Amino acid sequence: MPFSALLYAGWTVTTASSALPFAVVLNAQAGRGLAGREWPRLRGELEARGIAYQLVAAQSGAGALAEVQALPPGQPVLAAGGDGTVGALLPALVGTGRPLALVPLGSGNDFAGMLGLKPGQFAGALGRLSEPPRQVDALEAEVVRGDHAGLKKPLLNGLGTGFDAQVTHAYLRAPRQLPGFWRYAWGAAASLGRLPLAELTLRVDGETLYQGQSALAAVMNGTRYGGGFRISPASAARDGLLNAVCSGPLSRLQLIELMARVLPGRHLGHPRVHHGTGRVMELHWSQPMFLHLDGDLYGQAEQVRARVLPGAVTLLNG
């Protein structure tokens, strides 16, 4: 999501992992403005807990990243926004040891949702800050062939190609009054008329997991995308592995049936679903397919590689 009204704040708080001030990044536009509207209540919750703060303005995700990268080593970050807010900060978090806490206030909140954190429930998110930090995996996605060839980007949740990324593209045109999950559902319905089918070769640690026609493929560290669709229910963000999920050839009716199974995560036994775990995943499509990285569109791609980054992020309230 865009950082057109981003706030960066320094908070003084003692946690199990650090006595340095928190750096709280609030993307006020996350969740179609939900984060900005909820800021006074979040601020009240922090003040009620005796947490001092100072607001500093930043106007973009790149600006927020630069601010965080300039912080003293080990100073913790609290990201108040959605998956995009966290994604913008990952280069300052992955492999650095800088602790991260999440306050979900975006449209999807998929990684936070997997952890049981819910938008607006500030006491629950902040109450976990006293718990010992945990190391969670991340992944690095590389676009080998496509609109952004050569791009390497750290991700926390995962990537999708084919129909699910096409849905993300349509999601941007959905009525703004719809909440995140229903915007995704609207995008899915709008995308059915242009169901993509192409030849896919999916390799896991160098071995071919699937080869044939496919409508979609995802590589996940988290379990869900699209505001609650459990595309990879077998994922565990602390196991040092990624999970790949792809479909075989599907008709529109079969895809609707499959998506109904994906929502509660009951699709892995479906005969037209293929899945596996490993450290390195490679997707080779016979034609350009839409691509999303942690929910943000990156045009179209024919070849994408992903590798796990075990224990790369220190999470305070996971």
N, C-alpha and C positions, 0 to 999 in steps of 0.2 A: 504494500500500500504506500502511497506517496507520503513524504514527510513535509508537506507544505506548511504545517503549523506545528513544528516539533519543539518540544521543550527538553532541555537537559538540566538535571538538577543534581547537586551534591547533597548527600544525606549522611548525617553522623549516626552510626548505629554499630553496635558490637554484635557480631555473630560468632557462631562456632568456628568459623574459618578465618575471620579477620576483624581487627579493631579499626581499620581504616574506614573513612566515610563511604557510604554507598554512592555510586553515580547512577541516578535514576533517569532513564530516557523515556519520555512520554511522547508517543506519536499521537498528537491530538486528532489527526484525521483517521486513525485506525478505527475499524468498525463503523465506517460512514459517519465519523464524528463522535462515536460512543466514548472513546477514550477522553476526548476533550470535555464532553459533558459530565463524565464521571470523575474528572480531575478534582473538583472541590471535595467530593466525598472521600476519594482516596487520600487526599491531603489531610482531611480531618482524621482519618483512621491512623495515618502516620503520626500526626501531632498528638493524638490521644495516647499513642504508645511512647511519647516522649522523644520522637525522632526529629532532630533539627534538620533544616533544609535550606538550600539556596538555589534559586532558579537562574539558569543561563540559557539564552536563546540559541537555537541552531535551526537552519532552514532546509536541511536536506538529510537524507540518510548518509550521504558521503560526509557531510559536516558532522553529524553525530559520531560516525566512525572515527573521524580525525580527533574529535574531542576525547573519545574513550581511549584511543591509542596514545594520547598525550598524558593520560593519567599515570600516577606512580604504579609500578608493577605490583600486582596482587590486589589492587583496589577493586572491590566488587562492583558489579553492575546489576541494576534492576531494570528490566525491560518491561515497560507498561504499554502494551499494544498487541498486535497480532503476530502471525508467523513472519510477515515481512519486516516488522520492527526488529525481531531477533535476527533475521537473515542479514540485515544491513550491518549488524554489529559483529557477526561471526568472525571476520578476519582478525578482530582484536581479542577474540575469546578462544578460538580453536588452537590448542597446543600451547597456550600462553600461561595456563594456570590461573588466569583471572576468573574469579567466581562469577556465576550468573544466577540471578533469581528472576522468576517470571510472574507477571501480573497480567493475565490474558484479558485484553480489551479490543480484540480485532474481530474480523468477520468470521474467520475459520477457527483459529486457536487450536489447530489440530494437535500439535506436539504437546501443548499444555493440557489439552483435553485428555490425551492419553495418560497423563500423569494424575488426572483427577482434579485439576484446577479448573474452576468455572468462572466465566466473566462476572464481575461485580461482587464476587465473594472474597473481599479483600482480607477479612480476618483469617480465612483459610490459607490464602497465599502467604500472608505475612507471618502467620503463626508458625509456619514451617521453617522460618529463617533461623530458629534456634537449633534445628536438627543438624547433625553432621553432614557436611557436603558429600555428594556422590559424583563419581565420574561416569559420564554417559558418552556413548559413541557419537561421532559425526560421520559425514561422508564427503568425499570430494568428487564432484561431477566435472567431467571434461567433454566438451563438444568437439568431436573429432572431425565430423563433416556436417556442415549446416550453416545457418545464417550467422552463428556466432562461433565459427570454427576457431579453435585455439583457446577458447574460454575455459578456465578452470575456476570452479567456485565451490567453497565449502557450504554444505547444507546440514541442517539438523534433522529435518523430517524425511524428505525424499524427493524423487522426481517422477514425472509421468510423461508418456508419449502416446500419440494416437488419440483415441476418443476422449480420454479424460482431460488431456491438454486442450483439445478442441472445445470441450465443455468449459474449461477455464476461459478460453477466448470468448465464448458466448456469454459467460457469466458477467463480463464487463458491460454487456448491453442489457442486462436484466433490470427490471424496475428497482430503483434505489430503495424503495420502501420495504422490499423483501429482506428478511434476515439472511445471514450467510448460507445456512443449509438450503433454504428455499430458493435463493438465487442460484445455487449450484443445480438444484433440481430443475429450475426453469431453463438453465443453460443446457442441461442434459436433454430436455424435451426439444429445445430449439435445434440441437445438433443431430438429432436422429435422422433428419432428412438428408444429411451428408455424411453417412456412416463411412469412416475410412477403413479400407481393407488393403493390406499390402503384405508382401513377403517379409517375415521377420526371422532373423537368426539371433537367439538369445544364448549367450555363453556365460557360464558361471565358473570362475576359476579355470578358464581355458577349455572347459568341457561344454558341448552343446546341450542345453537343457530343452530347447524347442527350436524347430525350424519348420516354417510353413506360414500360411496366411494368418493374420492376426488383426484385431481391431484396436488393441491397447496393450501397453506394457508399462510397468512401474517398477522402480527400485526404491525400496523403503528401509529407513532406519526406524521410523515411527510406525504406528499401526493404521492411521487414518488420514484421509484428505477430504477436501470438499465440505468441511464443517461437520463431519461425522461419519462419512462412508468408510467402513473398516476394510480397506483394500488389502491390508496385510496383517490379519489378526494374529499371526504367529510371530510377528516381530518382537524383539526385546532389545531395547536401546542400550543394554549393558552387556551384551553377549559377544561383542567383537565381530559380529557378522551382519551382513545386509541380507534382505529378503527380496527376491525377484518374483513378480507375478505377471503373467501375460495370458491373453485369451487365444484360443484358436479362431477359426473362421466362424462368424456369427451373422445371423440375419438380424433385422431390426427387432423382431419379436423376441429372439433369443437374447439379444443385448438387454432389452427391458427386463426380461426374467433374471438375467445375470445381475443387473444393477440392484434389483430387489433383494438378491442374496448378499450382495456386497455390503449393503447398508448395515445389517447386523453381523457381518463377517462370517456368513455360512456358505461361502462359495468355493473354498479350497478343495472340496471333494467333487466338484462339478467336472464332468468329463471334458469340457471345453476350457478348463482352467489349468494352467501349468505353473508350478511354483518351486522355488528352491532357495537354499541359503549358501552364502559364500562370502569371500572377501573382495573379489573383483567381479564386476558385472559388465558385460558388453552387449549393447543393443545395435544391431545392424538392420536397417530398414531398406527395402528396395526402392523407396521413393521418399521425398521429404515428408515428415510428419510433425504436427505441432508438438512443442516441448514446453513443459513447465518445470521450474526448479523451485522447490519449496513454495509452490503456488503462484510464482511470478512467471509470466510468459517470456520465452526466449525464442520467438519465431519458430522456425521449422528446422529439423535436423534429420539426417540420415544415419548418423553413427554417434553414439554416446557411450562413454565409459564411466564407471563409478567404482570407487574403492573405499573401503571402510577406513575410518580413522579411530581406532579403538581408544576409548576413554579420553577423548580429546577435549571434552568440555566439562568443567567443574560446575555442577548444578547444586544450588543451595536449597531449593525447595522442591526437589523432584521426588 
